[in-house]
Amino acid sequence: MVAAASDLIYCLDALHAGFLAANPGVTVKASTGSSGNFFAQISHGAPYDVFLSADVRYPRELVTAGAAHGPSLTLYAIGRIVVWTLRKDLDLANPDPSALLRGADVRWFAIANPTHAPYGRAAQETLEKVGMWKMAQPKLVLGENIAQAAQFIQTGHADAGIVALSLVLAPQLQNVGRWIEIPADWHAPLEQAAVLTMRGKSNPAATRYLEFLRSPAGREIFEQFGFRLPPMNP
C-alpha cells in the first residue's frame, strides 16, 4: 500500500511497471493526494506501507513521532515547478507570473493549497519572491493537491497556474498547453522523500519497493518526468 504525492500521479505508472517487472509476485496499490493529508492519515494509523512525500519534512516528522522507520528515509527526487496555461493568447515569455496576475485577461490562477501541499508552498514562495502574493489573493484558485490545481487549468476553470513539471511532461499532458519553468532559487528546494511506515517496516515487498526507487532504473524514470536527482545513496 503506497501513499504518494499528487505530482507523481502519472510517474507512478512507469515506476510500478518497472518494479513489478522485477517483482512479479507483488501487488501494489497506490493512492495519490496531498503530502500533508497523507501525513495526517499515517499519523493516525492509516494502513500504508510506503509514503512518497513531495517534501522531506513530513517523512521526518513521522519518524520523530514513531510512525515511520528512520533508517529507511530516502530522498528520491527534487521537484520543479512551472507556470502552465492552455490559453494561446497569454504571454509566457517570462517565468515571472506578475504580468499574468496583473492583467485583466487572467481571472483565475491555480496553485495547490500551501497549507498541506509542498508544491503549493513553493508556489506561494514564488509569488512572494516576485511581490505578488497579497495582490494575487482575489485570483487564486486552490487545489486540494497539485494534480487538482493542474486539473483546474486543463478544464478551463483557471486561466493559468503554477504546477509540477512532472505533470506537464507526462504523456497524458505532454502536448497540452504551454509552460515555462520557474527558477529553482525562487523557492525552497522541493526535496522529495520516501519512508517506510512502521507497518511497512515488516513488509519485505515494501523494502524492495523503496530499493527500486533509489535504483538506477527508478532514478531514470524520475529523470524522464523532469525531476532533478539527489546524490546516489551509498
Secondary structure by P-SEA (a helix, b strand, c coil): cbbbccccaaaaaaaaaaaaaacccbbbbbbbccaaaaaaaaaacccccccccccaaaaaaaaaacccccccccccbbbbbbbccccccccccccccccccccccccbbbbccccccaaaaaaaaaaaaacccccccccccccccaaaaaaaaaacccccbbbbccccccccccccbbbbbccccccccccccccccccccccaaaaaaaaaaacaaaaaaaaaaccccccccc
